[in-house]
């Protein structure tokens, strides 16, 4: 079992920034990848960014350049830095991981609202 706990969501004005955190109960060295997804009301859940245990990050369409995913292995934490936020970025943001035996785990989600 892996527990994922997200934090850092909230209300921000358009053009503002937020940093989300996701802390794993298991060493992230032992996990295949860490990722952020988001789901807006009435829409399907979509990939925001993914960072593997080795290799390069990848991002959802049109998000690279505004969003940056990073990891701190010593803290078992992955971050999502979000800049130049837009109202259409409003969603619940979920952390996801996959173990090397191909089991997916999700966090409970954190709400991000971009509004003036």
N, C-alpha and C positions, 0 to 999 in steps of 0.2 A: 504493500500500500504506500501511496505517496499522497501527502496532503500539501495543497498549494494555497497560500494565503496572499491575496492581493490587497494593496492599499494605495492611497494617493489620488483616488478619484475626487471629483467635486465639481463645483460650478466655476466656470472661467469665462471671461469675455472673449469675443472674437479677436484673434490676433495674439492671444495669450499663450502661456505654456503650462504644462503639467508634466510631472514625472510619476509614472506608475511603478510600483514595486511588486514583485512576486517572490515569496520565499518558500522554498521547498523543504519538506521534512526529511528528504533524502538528499544525499550529496548529489549535486547536479553533474558531477563527473560520471556518475553511474547511469545517467539518462541520455537517451538518444538525441533529443533536442528539447529546447524550451521555446515556447511561442506565445504570442498574443493574438487573440481573435476579438472581434467585436460584433455586437448584434444591436441594430437599431430597431425601433418599434416597427413591426410589419415587414421586416426584412430578414433575409437569411443571415446566419452567422458567417462572417468572412475573415480570412486571414489578414492580420495587420503586419506581423513580422515574425520571423523564426530565426533562431540561432542554434546551430547544431553543436554537438560536442566537439566537432572538428570541421573546418571548412568555413565558408562564407555565409553571411546572413542573407536572407531574402525577404522581400517586402511585398505587401499587397500593391495592386496597381495604383499608381499615382501617389503613393504615400512616401516613397523614398525621397529624401530631401527635406521632408518636414518631420518625419519620425525616425528615431534611432533606437535600435535594440542593443543592449549590452548585458554582460554578465559579470558577476563577482563570485568566482568559484569559492573563495574562502568564506563567503557569507551565504552560499547556496541561494543566491538571489539573482533574478534577472530584472532588468529595468526597461521601461519604455519611455524615452524622452519625446514629448510631443510639443512641437513648436508651431507657431502660426496657425493656431487652431481655428477651425471654421464651424459654423452651426451644424453642418452635415457630418461632423465628427462626433456629434452627440450619439451616445450608445452605451450599452453595458460592455465593459472590456473584461475579457476572460483570459486567464493564464492557462496554458495547456502544456503537458509534457507527455512523452512516450518513453516507456522503459525499453530496455533492449530485448525483452520478451514480448514486445509489441502490445503492451497494454497502455491505453490512453487514460490520463487523469486530468481533471479540470478543477479550477478554483471556483469559488462561489460568485465571482464577478464583482466589479466595482463600477459605479455609475460615473460617467463623464458627461457633463452638460455644458455646451458652449452657447452662451446666450448673453445678450446685453440687457 
